[in-house]
Amino acid sequence: DTEVTQTPKHLVMGMTNKKSLKCEQHMGHRAMYWYKQKAKKPPELMFVYSYEKLSINESVPSRFSPECPNSSLLNLHLHALQPEDSALYLCASSQVGSNSYEQYFGPGTRLTVT
Amino acid sequence: EDQVTQSPEALRLQEGESSSLNCSYTVSGLRGLFWYRQDPGKGPEFLFTLYSAGEEKEKERLKATLTKKESFLHITAPKPEDSATYLCAVAGQAGTALIFGKGTTLSVSS
């Protein structure tokens, strides 16, 4: 099973709202990622968790707050977003500490900030 | 600086017209080159991993090859359902962070 699930599929939020994106995988992967993707652009790395610890933060604004409650779950908490934050948010997972670095992506959450 | 360049940006083919997509890369210590397929509004779907020059992988109408400087994704007798954006990515010395190219958008018409 190479499935990564994400909820919700679509989210519309105002600039003063607080919402969360959720991601789950059951492949036994110990690295999980958040990406942001704008139209006609490649995915842009935001955060990396390795063994449930934040290992990479690509200078993402503090209005995005990641959380990794356990090895299967990854959340992205959103607060006071701007319209330019509207994008497809992708979660991915991969193995750690092996020669296999391929990442498996979820279907994404389409976020619209109004 | 690690870098991935894909060409062409867009490719239009007739059904059955074979062609190739190119991915040129510059990376310190290649730990893997990856091909993904992405349909509009969906997450990238993993296709292949290539680790060393000379390696080839096949899946249905797709064949990926790797040299020391570039990778090709060959599409044989494509069908309209092969229409998608194909992304190439590499993992370098840092390992976990993938470096993506901008993708090639393939359109196959019947």
Backbone of each chain as ProteinMPNN parsed JSONL, in Angstrom:
{"seq_chain_A": "DTEVTQTPKHLVMGMTNKKSLKCEQHMGHRAMYWYKQKAKKPPELMFVYSYEKLSINESVPSRFSPECPNSSLLNLHLHALQPEDSALYLCASSQVGSNSYEQYFGPGTRLTVT", "coords_chain_A": {"N_chain_A": [[0.85, -1.194, 0.0], [0.746, 2.078, -1.024], [-0.34, 4.472, -0.128], [-1.091, 7.797, 0.67], [-3.097, 9.81, 2.582], [-5.132, 12.772, 2.577], [-6.877, 15.331, 4.244], [-8.943, 18.264, 4.536], [-10.26, 17.835, 1.14], [-10.807, 20.159, -0.199], [-10.612, 23.551, 0.857], [-11.892, 26.55, 2.015], [-11.114, 29.578, 3.377], [-11.294, 32.483, 5.493], [-9.242, 35.387, 6.053], [-8.977, 35.732, 8.769], [-9.473, 33.36, 9.946], [-8.865, 30.183, 11.682], [-7.587, 27.129, 10.749], [-6.995, 23.611, 10.033], [-4.917, 21.355, 8.225], [-4.827, 17.902, 7.415], [-2.879, 14.893, 7.341], [-2.174, 11.506, 6.566], [-0.383, 8.437, 6.774], [0.287, 4.955, 6.219], [2.514, 3.436, 5.708], [4.683, 2.901, 7.164], [6.638, 4.764, 6.992], [9.146, 7.074, 8.109], [9.696, 9.672, 7.621], [8.116, 12.706, 6.886], [6.462, 15.173, 4.896], [5.605, 18.568, 4.068], [4.422, 20.295, 1.276], [4.0, 23.138, -0.858], [2.134, 24.042, -3.671], [1.854, 26.054, -6.423], [-0.131, 27.054, -9.268], [0.91, 25.573, -12.288], [3.535, 25.326, -11.46], [6.373, 23.644, -9.937], [6.216, 21.437, -7.012], [6.875, 23.028, -3.876], [9.042, 22.828, -1.262], [8.109, 22.923, 2.166], [8.188, 22.019, 4.937], [9.976, 19.457, 6.755], [9.639, 16.478, 8.523], [11.386, 14.215, 10.523], [11.454, 11.153, 12.023], [9.407, 12.089, 13.696], [10.31, 14.558, 14.468], [10.893, 17.978, 13.773], [12.875, 18.648, 11.062], [13.572, 20.174, 8.867], [12.822, 23.467, 8.031], [11.746, 25.492, 5.665], [12.144, 28.342, 5.865], [9.507, 29.227, 6.302], [6.624, 31.303, 6.716], [5.353, 32.188, 9.999], [2.637, 31.913, 10.201], [1.976, 29.492, 9.263], [1.923, 26.439, 10.831], [3.433, 23.512, 11.592], [2.766, 20.134, 12.718], [3.551, 17.017, 14.177], [2.013, 14.503, 15.385], [2.319, 11.717, 15.709], [4.009, 8.854, 14.253], [2.504, 8.363, 12.004], [0.891, 10.467, 11.359], [0.427, 13.824, 10.217], [0.073, 17.235, 10.636], [-1.006, 20.48, 9.5], [-1.261, 23.558, 10.722], [-3.165, 26.446, 10.255], [-3.247, 29.958, 10.257], [-4.402, 33.262, 10.154], [-3.969, 33.677, 7.381], [-2.884, 34.833, 4.105], [-4.24, 36.058, 0.967], [-2.417, 35.296, -1.035], [-1.499, 32.893, -0.162], [-3.106, 30.975, -1.119], [-3.293, 27.865, -2.657], [-2.282, 24.555, -3.785], [-1.867, 22.221, -1.305], [0.407, 19.85, -0.461], [1.063, 16.701, 0.979], [3.663, 14.426, 1.781], [5.45, 11.293, 2.093], [8.296, 9.314, 3.151], [10.883, 6.779, 3.325], [13.499, 6.658, 5.836], [17.019, 6.866, 6.292], [17.877, 4.899, 4.541], [18.768, 3.699, 1.27], [16.714, 4.518, -0.262], [14.981, 7.087, -1.466], [12.619, 7.904, -2.513], [9.634, 9.754, -2.58], [6.269, 9.571, -1.572], [3.271, 10.94, -2.532], [0.32, 12.579, -1.26], [-3.13, 13.269, -2.275], [-3.539, 15.964, -2.025], [-4.613, 19.181, -0.672], [-6.773, 21.591, -1.73], [-6.467, 24.879, -1.177], [-8.138, 27.891, -0.596], [-7.859, 31.228, 0.09], [-9.764, 33.826, 1.26]], "CA_chain_A": [[0.0, 0.0, 0.0], [1.55, 3.293, -1.114], [-1.312, 5.551, -0.082], [-1.061, 8.897, 1.61], [-4.398, 10.461, 2.524], [-5.166, 14.143, 3.06], [-8.194, 15.939, 4.436], [-9.996, 18.046, 3.542], [-9.84, 17.957, -0.264], [-10.914, 21.575, -0.51], [-10.816, 24.388, 2.035], [-11.988, 27.981, 1.787], [-11.038, 30.234, 4.677], [-11.026, 33.896, 5.529], [-7.915, 35.751, 6.559], [-8.924, 35.712, 10.233], [-9.81, 32.008, 10.418], [-7.874, 29.163, 12.004], [-7.96, 25.819, 10.231], [-5.9, 22.645, 9.995], [-4.858, 20.313, 7.208], [-4.387, 16.64, 8.005], [-2.233, 13.933, 6.448], [-1.955, 10.224, 7.23], [0.208, 7.362, 5.96], [0.458, 3.701, 6.953], [3.552, 2.691, 5.014], [5.821, 2.744, 8.061], [7.648, 5.781, 6.701], [9.448, 7.901, 9.274], [9.868, 11.057, 7.178], [6.898, 13.265, 6.309], [6.768, 16.463, 4.279], [4.586, 19.463, 3.533], [4.787, 21.08, 0.106], [3.027, 24.084, -1.407], [2.26, 24.068, -5.125], [1.055, 27.025, -7.168], [-0.487, 26.585, -10.609], [1.953, 25.456, -13.305], [4.846, 25.359, -10.827], [6.637, 22.389, -9.23], [6.022, 21.523, -5.559], [7.875, 23.809, -3.149], [9.157, 22.25, 0.074], [7.873, 23.809, 3.309], [8.671, 21.413, 6.177], [10.297, 18.035, 6.792], [9.718, 15.809, 9.824], [12.086, 12.94, 10.513], [11.215, 10.524, 13.332], [8.482, 12.965, 14.418], [10.955, 15.817, 14.855], [11.058, 18.904, 12.663], [14.278, 18.675, 10.662], [13.763, 21.243, 7.887], [11.807, 24.511, 7.878], [12.282, 26.301, 4.567], [11.837, 29.768, 6.1], [8.073, 29.403, 6.077], [6.045, 32.255, 7.676], [4.832, 31.56, 11.212], [1.2, 31.655, 10.084], [1.903, 28.047, 9.011], [2.517, 25.761, 11.979], [3.308, 22.066, 11.418], [2.744, 19.292, 13.912], [3.615, 15.592, 13.861], [1.61, 13.863, 16.645], [2.926, 10.38, 15.763], [4.726, 8.511, 13.018], [1.587, 8.198, 10.866], [0.066, 11.661, 11.179], [1.081, 15.122, 10.05], [-0.902, 18.317, 10.541], [-0.524, 21.82, 9.195], [-2.196, 24.513, 11.306], [-3.178, 27.666, 9.458], [-3.821, 31.08, 11.01], [-4.157, 34.597, 9.607], [-3.348, 33.534, 6.063], [-3.05, 35.873, 3.112], [-4.736, 35.504, -0.31], [-1.33, 34.678, -1.82], [-1.264, 31.545, 0.35], [-3.983, 30.056, -1.848], [-2.452, 26.931, -3.412], [-2.481, 23.131, -3.484], [-0.928, 21.81, -0.265], [0.686, 18.43, -0.629], [1.79, 15.957, 1.998], [4.387, 13.282, 1.233], [6.207, 10.521, 3.087], [9.36, 8.486, 2.594], [11.723, 6.089, 4.296], [14.65, 7.398, 6.34], [18.165, 6.053, 6.64], [18.12, 3.824, 3.585], [19.123, 4.271, -0.018], [15.49, 4.772, -1.018], [14.546, 8.43, -1.113], [11.407, 8.315, -3.222], [8.561, 10.266, -1.746], [4.919, 9.274, -2.027], [2.458, 12.118, -2.273], [-1.118, 12.505, -1.134], [-3.87, 13.953, -3.347], [-3.494, 17.406, -1.837], [-5.744, 20.007, -0.225], [-6.855, 22.858, -2.475], [-6.787, 25.936, -0.218], [-8.457, 29.221, -1.11], [-7.937, 32.222, 1.164], [-10.545, 34.963, 0.758]], "C_chain_A": [[0.888, 1.248, 0.0], [0.648, 4.507, -1.034], [-1.04, 6.535, 1.05], [-2.406, 9.612, 1.473], [-4.302, 11.855, 3.12], [-6.608, 14.594, 3.198], [-8.021, 17.365, 4.928], [-9.444, 18.122, 2.125], [-9.823, 19.418, -0.683], [-11.154, 22.338, 0.787], [-10.837, 25.84, 1.594], [-11.987, 28.638, 3.161], [-10.766, 31.728, 4.526], [-9.684, 34.175, 6.191], [-7.822, 35.735, 8.08], [-9.198, 34.326, 10.809], [-8.589, 31.229, 10.888], [-8.394, 27.829, 11.511], [-6.745, 24.907, 10.264], [-6.042, 21.703, 8.818], [-4.302, 19.055, 7.859], [-3.85, 15.694, 6.948], [-1.977, 12.654, 7.233], [-1.326, 9.232, 6.26], [0.411, 6.135, 6.839], [1.467, 2.82, 6.248], [4.764, 2.458, 5.912], [6.94, 3.737, 7.786], [7.875, 6.662, 7.922], [9.819, 9.326, 8.885], [8.562, 11.503, 6.53], [7.157, 14.716, 5.95], [5.486, 17.25, 4.011], [5.189, 20.255, 2.375], [3.642, 22.035, -0.219], [3.234, 24.106, -2.913], [1.289, 25.088, -5.72], [0.862, 26.487, -8.589], [0.707, 26.652, -11.563], [3.368, 25.612, -12.75], [5.1, 23.999, -10.174], [6.331, 22.544, -7.74], [7.201, 22.236, -4.903], [7.899, 23.322, -1.702], [8.925, 23.302, 1.149], [8.552, 23.244, 4.561], [8.996, 19.939, 5.95], [10.325, 17.582, 8.243], [10.427, 14.475, 9.637], [11.998, 12.357, 11.915], [10.456, 11.479, 14.257], [9.114, 14.255, 14.921], [11.144, 16.688, 13.617], [12.542, 18.999, 12.31], [14.567, 19.772, 9.647], [12.545, 22.163, 7.928], [12.378, 25.465, 6.844], [11.851, 27.761, 4.696], [10.378, 30.093, 5.825], [7.527, 30.383, 7.118], [5.355, 31.537, 8.829], [3.324, 31.35, 11.182], [0.929, 30.207, 9.655], [2.62, 27.341, 10.156], [2.346, 24.253, 11.821], [3.317, 21.342, 12.761], [2.78, 17.836, 13.478], [3.295, 14.806, 15.125], [2.166, 12.45, 16.815], [3.482, 10.039, 14.391], [3.827, 8.4, 11.804], [0.856, 9.479, 10.487], [0.913, 12.92, 11.059], [-0.018, 16.156, 9.886], [-0.215, 19.604, 10.106], [-1.583, 22.794, 9.677], [-2.021, 25.862, 10.613], [-3.851, 28.785, 10.243], [-3.419, 32.394, 10.36], [-3.446, 34.534, 8.259], [-3.667, 34.722, 5.158], [-3.588, 35.267, 1.815], [-3.653, 34.824, -1.131], [-0.943, 33.295, -1.308], [-2.181, 30.513, -0.305], [-3.136, 29.189, -2.771], [-2.93, 25.506, -3.146], [-1.421, 22.738, -2.459], [-0.82, 20.293, -0.293], [1.444, 17.886, 0.561], [2.499, 14.791, 1.307], [5.079, 12.54, 2.366], [7.268, 9.701, 2.388], [10.055, 7.731, 3.715], [12.842, 7.029, 4.742], [15.789, 6.406, 6.561], [18.375, 4.851, 5.76], [18.561, 4.482, 2.289], [17.896, 4.594, -0.86], [14.928, 6.11, -0.597], [13.265, 8.843, -1.818], [10.333, 8.706, -2.225], [7.225, 9.935, -2.4], [4.003, 10.4, -1.572], [0.988, 11.757, -2.059], [-1.787, 13.289, -2.256], [-3.885, 15.467, -3.202], [-4.766, 17.997, -1.259], [-5.684, 21.304, -1.016], [-7.328, 23.934, -1.513], [-7.036, 27.253, -0.942], [-8.626, 30.157, 0.079], [-8.65, 33.465, 0.623], [-10.39, 36.193, 1.659]], "O_chain_A": [[1.685, 1.447, 0.916], [0.835, 5.471, -1.777], [-0.8, 6.164, 2.199], [-2.804, 9.978, 0.367], [-3.515, 12.106, 4.033], [-7.454, 14.272, 2.363], [-7.07, 17.662, 5.651], [-8.271, 18.443, 1.937], [-8.944, 19.858, -1.423], [-11.812, 21.84, 1.7], [-9.936, 26.309, 0.899], [-12.793, 28.276, 4.018], [-10.113, 32.175, 3.584], [-9.081, 33.297, 6.807], [-6.722, 35.725, 8.632], [-9.159, 34.14, 12.025], [-7.45, 31.553, 10.552], [-9.52, 27.444, 11.824], [-5.62, 25.352, 10.49], [-7.149, 21.302, 8.458], [-3.434, 19.117, 8.729], [-4.307, 15.693, 5.805], [-1.613, 12.696, 8.408], [-1.68, 9.186, 5.082], [0.67, 6.247, 8.037], [1.304, 1.601, 6.191], [5.76, 1.883, 5.473], [8.055, 3.578, 8.282], [6.947, 6.964, 8.672], [10.218, 10.111, 9.745], [7.975, 10.778, 5.728], [7.951, 15.403, 6.593], [4.427, 16.675, 3.76], [6.289, 20.802, 2.467], [2.482, 21.777, 0.1], [4.368, 24.179, -3.386], [0.075, 24.995, -5.542], [1.582, 25.598, -9.044], [1.414, 27.657, -11.63], [4.288, 25.985, -13.477], [4.15, 23.272, -9.885], [6.2, 23.667, -7.253], [8.354, 22.078, -5.306], [6.89, 23.396, -1.001], [9.453, 24.412, 1.08], [9.389, 23.909, 5.172], [8.408, 19.268, 5.102], [10.952, 18.217, 9.091], [10.117, 13.709, 8.725], [12.418, 12.99, 12.884], [10.804, 11.654, 15.425], [8.509, 14.969, 15.721], [11.509, 16.197, 12.549], [13.365, 19.379, 13.143], [15.697, 20.255, 9.572], [11.401, 21.713, 7.869], [13.361, 26.161, 7.099], [11.277, 28.341, 3.775], [10.058, 31.102, 5.196], [7.917, 30.314, 8.284], [4.84, 30.43, 8.67], [2.784, 30.673, 12.057], [-0.215, 29.753, 9.683], [3.791, 27.613, 10.421], [1.223, 23.756, 11.907], [3.796, 21.85, 13.775], [2.111, 17.458, 12.516], [4.21, 14.469, 15.877], [2.452, 12.028, 17.935], [3.426, 10.857, 13.473], [4.322, 8.347, 10.678], [0.267, 9.563, 9.41], [1.955, 13.064, 11.698], [-0.935, 15.972, 9.085], [0.983, 19.795, 10.313], [-2.676, 22.857, 9.116], [-0.908, 26.349, 10.412], [-4.914, 28.579, 10.83], [-2.247, 32.615, 10.053], [-2.462, 35.234, 8.023], [-4.587, 35.499, 5.414], [-3.41, 34.071, 1.585], [-3.939, 33.869, -1.854], [-0.152, 32.597, -1.942], [-2.04, 29.313, -0.067], [-2.354, 29.704, -3.571], [-3.866, 25.286, -2.377], [-0.225, 22.897, -2.702], [-1.806, 19.567, -0.167], [2.352, 18.53, 1.086], [1.974, 14.233, 0.344], [5.271, 13.08, 3.455], [7.168, 9.42, 1.193], [9.844, 8.007, 4.896], [13.099, 8.055, 4.113], [15.567, 5.264, 6.963], [18.991, 3.873, 6.185], [18.708, 5.703, 2.23], [18.021, 4.91, -2.044], [14.445, 6.25, 0.527], [12.861, 10.003, -1.737], [10.154, 8.077, -1.182], [7.075, 10.011, -3.619], [3.965, 10.763, -0.397], [0.485, 10.772, -2.6], [-1.113, 13.899, -3.087], [-4.208, 16.178, -4.154], [-5.843, 17.407, -1.34], [-4.686, 22.024, -0.983], [-8.478, 23.905, -1.075], [-6.248, 27.672, -1.788], [-9.44, 29.904, 0.967], [-8.201, 34.078, -0.346], [-10.979, 37.238, 1.384]]}, "seq_chain_B": "EDQVTQSPEALRLQEGESSSLNCSYTVSGLRGLFWYRQDPGKGPEFLFTLYSAGEEKEKERLKATLTKKESFLHITAPKPEDSATYLCAVAGQAGTALIFGKGTTLSVSS", "coords_chain_B": {"N_chain_B": [[25.609, 24.637, -7.184], [22.724, 22.672, -6.747], [20.63, 21.545, -9.378], [17.821, 21.169, -11.57], [16.672, 20.719, -14.817], [14.062, 20.661, -17.082], [12.971, 19.632, -20.316], [10.963, 19.411, -23.338], [9.04, 22.369, -22.277], [6.371, 22.045, -22.888], [4.594, 19.555, -24.712], [3.085, 18.331, -27.535], [1.449, 15.575, -28.83], [0.354, 13.225, -31.309], [-1.885, 10.489, -30.933], [-0.175, 7.469, -30.579], [2.214, 8.455, -31.508], [5.448, 8.301, -30.804], [7.795, 9.655, -28.396], [10.252, 11.593, -26.495], [10.986, 12.843, -23.21], [13.08, 15.175, -21.597], [15.399, 15.402, -18.869], [17.702, 17.265, -17.394], [20.38, 17.369, -15.094], [22.184, 18.789, -12.321], [23.967, 17.886, -9.653], [25.315, 17.369, -6.414], [26.647, 14.409, -5.598], [24.613, 12.245, -6.428], [21.747, 10.763, -5.191], [19.535, 9.631, -6.118], [17.25, 9.677, -8.868], [14.099, 10.788, -9.78], [10.969, 10.142, -11.328], [7.813, 11.571, -11.739], [4.288, 11.553, -12.298], [1.799, 13.979, -12.811], [-1.543, 14.799, -12.583], [-3.927, 17.383, -13.376], [-4.662, 19.377, -10.546], [-4.209, 17.342, -8.738], [-2.16, 15.209, -6.568], [1.359, 14.491, -7.127], [2.135, 11.44, -8.792], [4.081, 8.683, -8.084], [6.456, 7.352, -10.336], [9.063, 6.238, -11.265], [12.302, 5.329, -9.891], [15.687, 6.044, -10.4], [19.055, 5.12, -9.981], [21.738, 4.929, -10.823], [24.034, 5.642, -13.523], [23.198, 4.309, -16.681], [21.175, 2.745, -15.846], [17.861, 1.484, -16.349], [14.301, 1.698, -16.366], [11.013, 0.363, -16.733], [7.538, 0.835, -17.426], [4.563, -0.079, -18.501], [3.779, 1.959, -21.177], [5.895, 3.6, -20.751], [9.356, 4.387, -20.388], [12.208, 4.867, -18.514], [15.435, 6.292, -18.531], [18.901, 6.704, -17.557], [21.739, 8.828, -17.512], [25.006, 10.161, -16.713], [24.49, 12.844, -16.676], [21.899, 13.381, -17.448], [18.412, 12.42, -17.717], [16.044, 10.464, -19.492], [12.638, 10.252, -20.362], [10.981, 8.028, -22.064], [8.246, 7.753, -24.208], [6.233, 5.444, -25.567], [4.153, 4.917, -28.286], [1.942, 6.673, -27.349], [-1.16, 7.243, -25.522], [-4.289, 9.068, -25.246], [-4.861, 9.109, -22.476], [-2.391, 9.311, -21.321], [-1.817, 11.923, -21.118], [-0.608, 14.511, -19.146], [1.259, 16.256, -16.583], [4.678, 15.751, -16.377], [7.003, 15.284, -13.926], [10.373, 15.695, -12.96], [12.755, 14.837, -10.493], [15.498, 15.183, -8.186], [17.501, 13.651, -5.648], [19.992, 14.822, -3.648], [23.154, 15.169, -1.979], [22.19, 15.965, 0.499], [20.012, 14.429, 0.833], [17.144, 14.108, 2.026], [15.636, 16.274, 0.968], [13.974, 16.849, -2.0], [14.832, 17.997, -5.25], [13.084, 19.621, -7.612], [12.355, 19.672, -11.129], [10.768, 21.957, -13.488], [8.857, 20.672, -14.89], [7.263, 18.858, -17.609], [4.589, 19.362, -19.692], [2.475, 17.162, -21.111], [0.456, 16.586, -23.885], [-1.757, 14.447, -25.437], [-3.378, 13.722, -28.325], [-6.247, 12.226, -29.878]], "CA_chain_B": [[24.203, 24.594, -6.762], [21.957, 21.58, -7.349], [19.667, 22.107, -10.319], [17.152, 20.24, -12.483], [16.053, 21.42, -15.937], [13.296, 19.753, -17.929], [12.585, 20.14, -21.634], [10.445, 20.777, -23.48], [8.046, 22.754, -21.278], [5.108, 21.454, -23.328], [4.759, 18.646, -25.851], [1.814, 17.844, -28.083], [1.643, 14.395, -29.668], [-0.793, 12.466, -31.782], [-1.922, 9.133, -30.386], [0.708, 6.548, -31.285], [3.451, 9.133, -31.914], [6.405, 8.149, -29.711], [8.692, 10.787, -28.171], [11.026, 11.549, -25.248], [11.098, 14.019, -22.374], [14.441, 15.265, -21.087], [15.657, 15.97, -17.544], [19.138, 17.473, -17.159], [20.573, 17.67, -13.681], [23.484, 19.06, -11.72], [23.77, 17.617, -8.233], [26.469, 16.816, -5.703], [26.357, 13.12, -4.98], [23.243, 11.825, -6.755], [21.227, 9.647, -4.398], [18.374, 9.079, -6.807], [16.507, 10.549, -9.772], [12.724, 10.32, -9.681], [9.97, 10.641, -12.254], [6.451, 11.579, -11.252], [3.223, 12.024, -13.184], [0.819, 14.756, -12.063], [-2.749, 15.24, -13.261], [-4.334, 18.704, -12.848], [-5.337, 19.435, -9.257], [-3.933, 16.147, -7.937], [-0.791, 15.065, -6.125], [2.233, 13.729, -8.026], [2.121, 9.984, -8.678], [5.427, 8.155, -8.289], [6.633, 6.449, -11.471], [10.336, 5.51, -11.287], [13.54, 5.801, -9.287], [16.921, 5.6, -11.045], [20.135, 5.405, -9.043], [23.075, 5.026, -11.394], [24.105, 5.756, -14.982], [22.997, 3.055, -17.386], [19.989, 2.07, -15.325], [16.618, 1.687, -17.088], [13.097, 1.16, -15.743], [9.878, 0.406, -17.651], [6.196, 0.627, -16.896], [3.6, 0.075, -19.607], [4.315, 2.658, -22.351], [6.945, 4.503, -20.287], [10.682, 3.841, -20.094], [13.103, 5.898, -18.02], [16.856, 5.966, -18.618], [19.727, 7.645, -16.799], [23.169, 8.968, -17.763], [25.628, 10.937, -15.64], [24.068, 14.235, -16.722], [20.494, 13.568, -17.786], [17.514, 11.278, -17.771], [15.004, 10.562, -20.501], [11.412, 9.479, -20.193], [10.518, 7.683, -23.398], [6.831, 7.358, -24.24], [6.022, 4.672, -26.79], [2.751, 4.825, -28.729], [1.118, 7.243, -26.27], [-2.611, 7.327, -25.624], [-4.773, 10.316, -24.612], [-4.792, 9.028, -21.014], [-1.02, 9.629, -20.88], [-1.735, 13.378, -20.981], [-0.346, 14.893, -17.758], [2.56, 16.896, -16.402], [5.687, 14.809, -15.885], [7.994, 15.969, -13.104], [11.631, 15.018, -12.648], [13.327, 15.35, -9.248], [16.701, 14.477, -7.745], [17.927, 13.716, -4.247], [21.433, 14.992, -3.622], [23.89, 14.781, -0.776], [21.374, 16.211, 1.683], [19.157, 13.247, 0.967], [15.701, 14.142, 2.178], [14.963, 17.302, 0.18], [13.999, 16.635, -3.442], [14.919, 19.18, -6.103], [12.199, 19.369, -8.736], [12.318, 20.475, -12.333], [9.497, 22.662, -13.664], [7.9, 19.748, -15.472], [6.863, 18.879, -19.015], [3.156, 19.079, -19.842], [2.253, 16.343, -22.306], [-0.922, 16.464, -24.377], [-1.855, 13.439, -26.488], [-4.704, 13.812, -28.928], [-6.636, 11.029, -30.648]], "C_chain_B": [[23.479, 23.468, -7.5], [20.83, 22.136, -8.204], [19.1, 21.015, -11.218], [16.44, 21.055, -13.557], [15.348, 20.413, -16.826], [12.954, 20.428, -19.255], [11.9, 19.041, -22.434], [9.481, 21.112, -22.352], [6.709, 22.11, -21.601], [5.353, 20.628, -24.58], [3.385, 18.15, -26.274], [2.095, 16.698, -29.042], [0.302, 13.883, -30.168], [-0.738, 11.083, -31.131], [-1.053, 8.217, -31.232], [2.044, 7.14, -31.692], [4.444, 9.124, -30.748], [7.32, 9.369, -29.601], [9.41, 10.616, -26.836], [10.996, 12.888, -24.551], [12.491, 13.993, -21.741], [14.502, 15.9, -19.702], [17.167, 16.058, -17.37], [19.346, 17.886, -15.714], [22.026, 17.966, -13.351], [23.292, 18.88, -10.232], [25.041, 17.032, -7.655], [26.073, 15.491, -5.081], [24.926, 12.667, -5.202], [22.853, 10.616, -5.914], [19.968, 9.05, -5.016], [17.772, 10.126, -7.72], [15.112, 9.95, -9.898], [11.868, 10.944, -10.769], [8.589, 10.491, -11.609], [5.534, 12.01, -12.378], [2.237, 12.802, -12.33], [-0.325, 15.17, -12.97], [-3.206, 16.545, -12.621], [-5.088, 18.598, -11.531], [-5.113, 18.237, -8.358], [-2.466, 16.098, -7.525], [0.047, 14.284, -7.117], [2.167, 12.237, -7.725], [3.502, 9.453, -9.015], [5.468, 7.171, -9.458], [7.892, 5.584, -11.321], [11.364, 6.155, -10.374], [14.702, 5.205, -10.068], [18.08, 6.021, -10.163], [21.489, 5.617, -9.703], [23.016, 5.031, -12.91], [24.005, 4.38, -15.62], [21.746, 2.318, -16.957], [18.761, 2.434, -16.171], [15.472, 1.062, -16.3], [11.946, 1.309, -16.737], [8.579, 0.167, -16.922], [5.213, 0.945, -18.013], [4.27, 0.793, -20.789], [5.489, 3.572, -22.0], [8.242, 3.748, -20.004], [11.581, 4.986, -19.689], [14.538, 5.4, -18.087], [17.66, 7.05, -17.929], [21.169, 7.613, -17.301], [23.742, 9.814, -16.625], [25.154, 12.386, -15.605], [22.582, 14.425, -16.97], [19.718, 12.258, -17.735], [16.5, 11.542, -18.869], [13.817, 9.722, -20.078], [10.852, 9.261, -21.597], [9.071, 7.215, -23.308], [6.576, 6.709, -25.596], [4.533, 4.545, -27.074], [1.795, 5.382, -27.673], [-0.368, 7.238, -26.602], [-3.07, 8.613, -24.951], [-4.684, 10.286, -23.088], [-3.379, 9.245, -20.462], [-0.826, 11.14, -20.724], [-1.64, 13.75, -19.511], [0.913, 15.755, -17.757], [3.509, 15.881, -15.788], [6.799, 15.597, -15.198], [9.207, 15.078, -12.878], [12.183, 15.641, -11.362], [14.571, 14.542, -8.909], [16.86, 14.634, -6.237], [19.443, 13.773, -4.263], [22.024, 14.564, -2.301], [23.062, 14.921, 0.483], [20.365, 15.098, 1.899], [17.681, 13.534, 0.946], [15.014, 15.155, 1.268], [15.108, 17.007, -1.302], [14.093, 17.977, -4.158], [14.155, 18.863, -7.371], [12.552, 20.236, -9.935], [10.941, 21.1, -12.472], [8.455, 21.813, -14.362], [7.734, 19.918, -16.977], [5.396, 18.495, -19.077], [2.934, 18.395, -21.177], [0.766, 16.3, -22.645], [-0.927, 15.485, -25.54], [-3.273, 13.487, -27.033], [-4.981, 12.588, -29.803], [-6.95, 11.377, -32.099]], "O_chain_B": [[23.604, 23.327, -8.716], [20.153, 23.085, -7.808], [19.793, 20.064, -11.58], [15.69, 21.979, -13.242], [15.948, 19.435, -17.272], [12.685, 21.628, -19.31], [12.205, 17.863, -22.247], [9.136, 20.241, -21.554], [5.991, 21.677, -20.699], [6.208, 20.957, -25.401], [2.624, 17.618, -25.466], [2.896, 16.842, -29.966], [-0.738, 14.08, -29.539], [0.34, 10.578, -30.82], [-1.176, 8.19, -32.457], [2.92, 6.419, -32.17], [4.273, 9.884, -29.795], [7.588, 10.038, -30.599], [9.208, 9.626, -26.133], [10.981, 13.938, -25.194], [13.01, 12.932, -21.395], [13.747, 16.824, -19.4], [17.837, 15.036, -17.216], [18.567, 18.671, -15.172], [22.954, 17.475, -13.994], [22.542, 19.629, -9.605], [25.758, 16.29, -8.326], [25.266, 15.446, -4.153], [24.111, 12.698, -4.279], [23.531, 9.588, -5.92], [19.408, 8.085, -4.498], [17.774, 11.315, -7.402], [14.964, 8.745, -10.099], [12.018, 12.121, -11.095], [8.249, 9.46, -11.029], [5.938, 12.731, -13.29], [1.869, 12.352, -11.245], [-0.113, 15.812, -13.999], [-2.91, 16.796, -11.453], [-6.038, 17.825, -11.411], [-5.76, 18.12, -7.317], [-1.634, 16.838, -8.051], [-0.496, 13.487, -7.882], [2.146, 11.821, -6.566], [4.038, 9.728, -10.088], [4.631, 6.274, -9.56], [7.807, 4.358, -11.258], [11.317, 7.357, -10.111], [14.71, 4.011, -10.366], [18.101, 7.14, -9.651], [22.305, 6.394, -9.207], [22.082, 4.501, -13.511], [24.631, 3.419, -15.174], [21.308, 1.379, -17.621], [18.644, 3.563, -16.648], [15.643, 0.03, -15.65], [11.908, 2.275, -17.498], [8.51, -0.584, -15.949], [5.058, 2.099, -18.414], [5.238, 0.275, -21.345], [6.02, 4.252, -22.878], [8.239, 2.641, -19.465], [11.713, 5.967, -20.42], [14.831, 4.252, -17.75], [17.183, 8.168, -17.736], [21.753, 6.547, -17.494], [23.029, 10.143, -15.678], [25.384, 13.087, -14.62], [22.051, 15.51, -16.731], [20.282, 11.164, -17.713], [16.141, 12.687, -19.143], [13.964, 8.636, -19.516], [10.325, 10.179, -22.226], [8.713, 6.4, -22.458], [6.693, 7.353, -26.638], [3.755, 4.121, -26.219], [0.94, 4.659, -27.16], [-0.778, 7.23, -27.763], [-2.323, 9.195, -24.164], [-4.456, 11.324, -22.466], [-3.203, 9.349, -19.248], [0.22, 11.583, -20.249], [-2.489, 13.354, -18.713], [1.548, 15.955, -18.793], [3.18, 15.231, -14.796], [7.444, 16.454, -15.801], [9.086, 13.876, -12.64], [12.082, 16.853, -11.172], [14.694, 13.376, -9.286], [16.414, 15.614, -5.641], [20.103, 12.893, -4.817], [21.477, 13.716, -1.597], [23.187, 14.129, 1.417], [19.92, 14.86, 3.022], [17.012, 13.239, -0.045], [13.891, 14.904, 0.831], [16.224, 16.92, -1.815], [13.505, 18.967, -3.723], [14.52, 17.956, -8.119], [12.987, 21.378, -9.788], [10.044, 20.818, -11.677], [7.285, 22.193, -14.42], [8.024, 20.975, -17.538], [4.999, 17.44, -18.583], [3.174, 18.974, -22.237], [-0.07, 16.011, -21.789], [-0.195, 15.662, -26.514], [-4.243, 13.315, -26.295], [-4.069, 12.0, -30.385], [-7.293, 10.495, -32.885]]}, "name": "protein", "num_of_chains": 2, "seq": "DTEVTQTPKHLVMGMTNKKSLKCEQHMGHRAMYWYKQKAKKPPELMFVYSYEKLSINESVPSRFSPECPNSSLLNLHLHALQPEDSALYLCASSQVGSNSYEQYFGPGTRLTVTEDQVTQSPEALRLQEGESSSLNCSYTVSGLRGLFWYRQDPGKGPEFLFTLYSAGEEKEKERLKATLTKKESFLHITAPKPEDSATYLCAVAGQAGTALIFGKGTTLSVSS"}
